[in-house]
Amino acid sequence: MLALRLLFIISALVIVLSFGLYFFTRKQKFLRFAWQVVRFVVVLLLVFGVLYLLERYVLIAWRVLV
């Protein structure tokens, strides 16, 4: 959980800095980079969510059956 929190803090800082750089320079590459970071974080959240559900429901149900 500490790694997830650290990832969220670092990614939020990167996104805010990218938007800030975009507003100062008006270069599209900073918006694209921020969007890539957002997509990466969302995919990582989905992966961790699926792993959490797998651990929570499937593995516990498997332990009950065996």
Buried (B, 14 or more C-beta within 10 A) or exposed (E): EEEEEEBEEEBEEBBEEBBEBBEEEEEEEBBEBBEEBBEEBEEBEEEBEEEEEEEEEEEEEEEEEE
